[in-house]
Amino acid sequence: MRDSTADSLHRENDARTTARRRFLVGGATALASVPLLGSARAFAQPRSIADPAQPPVPDDYLPGPDEALQWLVEGNERWVSGQLLHPHQTVARRMAVAAGQHPLATVFSCIDSRVPPEIVFDRGVGDLFVVRTAAQTNDGLIQGAVEYGAEESVTPLVVVMGHQRCGAVTLAVEALNNGTDVPAHLVDVVEALTPAYDAAKPLPGDQVDNTVRAQIRLTADQLREDPLLAPLVGEQRVRVVGAYYSLDTGCVEFMLP
Ligand SMILES: [Zn+2]
């Protein structure tokens, strides 16, 4: 354990309070480059948030979609700058969430060992549902997992995160460009990436990077149209956003609809 339980929880509560204040005053520097769609809709669950005297946020506090996004933006800023808080990584947190969880987001991302969601967003235990496949390729099981988070735990934010120089995307692009076969179930990965490949192929620039971005966009669109998620998105209870992670800088670029 890096630090005392009390210190860690105190810092986490401070961080949340600070994030909420910055969001409320509309001066969030972290969001200066993230054009949120209608920030007023951030507070789908308005309990206590308008009260400036509200004490530190309890463990079961669940933000609205835009506030959850704000927390991830700020966590990623800490990862980029090295000013990490390591929130919710204590024995006390483990015990606090043993009986129930209230994750603030579902992150559907690539299996790449260099892109661990809890680390790149500086979060901890009980904060994120994480679903990972090669190049965040989607299928019914994946979609069911994302549905579970939104429906059963009322998780307000879904992030589809791809990344720079994705190996699985590179494999698929090379196989499809050259008409070569890939072994075993990698065929399924290539097949799942074919729509993104087709969408990106006419574009100028780096074909792999364009395919990564197309895969993020298409997968986020699929989730927005999911029969269970679509009504929640329509009611602004859940927000689905794309995200592109830079291996070089550690920065997450959100791709908002
Ligand atoms: Zn990857």
Boltz pocket constraint, residues with backbone or C-beta under 6 A from the ligand:
constraints:
  - pocket:
      binder: B
      contacts: [[A, 110], [A, 111], [A, 112], [A, 134], [A, 135], [A, 163], [A, 165], [A, 166], [A, 167], [A, 168], [A, 169]]
      max_distance: 6.0
